[in-house]
Amino acid sequence: MTDDEFQAAAGQLDALVQEFETLPFPEIREMVFDLLQAVDAIHRESLGRLVGFLRQQGQADLVDRAAEEPVIRLLLLLYDLVPDAELARGEPANFIPLHEIGEAISTSAIIPASMGPVRRARALPFKEAARVEEVPLGAMKAVEVDGVRVLLFNVAGELYAVLSECPGSMAPLHLGNFSSPVLTCPWHNEAYDVRSGERVDGWETPKLNMIPVAVVDGTIQVAVQAPSKAAPSPVS
């Protein structure tokens, strides 16, 4: 695929998403976005494991060199697999403004500006979870956002969020022990690094369900798929 063809495909995707957003049929619209999210989840996990495998095999330099190619870097940015300057400024991790992508990887000639935030198709709004001061250095806080149990962590001043579910099961994690940056499951005694979601012993098992997090005006905001609407509240 040429750069022009990539640009055309990106433009078509944007046009289709905008068209679905205006459909007068809420149920169909939700089904479409659920489909996009399912595809996104599969791609995210598969690509994440591939990049993780290459890094574990001592090929981190290969990943970094590949990321110098604009289209590859865009894909890695979309799935949070390379550093993004936006995160350092507290922008929502679930969105990548195109003008920043253009500055970072010089893709202004490839990605049409009309696309807006690249991940808009996921349609996951950020919701307030807690105040920044409620999660001090080295602490874990359990909250409920729109009916979803979420764990917030402060690791060396950086904030992280995961679903309060043990990977591969529905067992809640909020009763687990947190010794920054490691969370230990109270049910299976498995230890996870909350910065990456991976097991600290290196075993190839399902990872923690990482959640996009942002800090806005002193509040910690997360993007979750809500089964129901409920105000954020502490989990006892």
Buried (B, 14 or more C-beta within 10 A) or exposed (E): EEEEEBBEEBBEBBEEBEEBEEEEEEEEBEEBBEEBBEEBEEEBEEBBEEBBEBBEEEBEEEBEEBBEEBBBBBBBBBBBBBEBEBBEEBBBBBBBBBEBBBEBBEBBEBBBEEBBEBBBBBBBEBBBBBEBEBBEEBEBBBBBBBEBBBBBBBBEEBBBBBBBBBBEEEBBBBEBEBEBBBBBBBEBEBBBBBBBBBBBEEEEEEBBBBBBBBBEEEBBBBBBBBEEEEEBEEBE
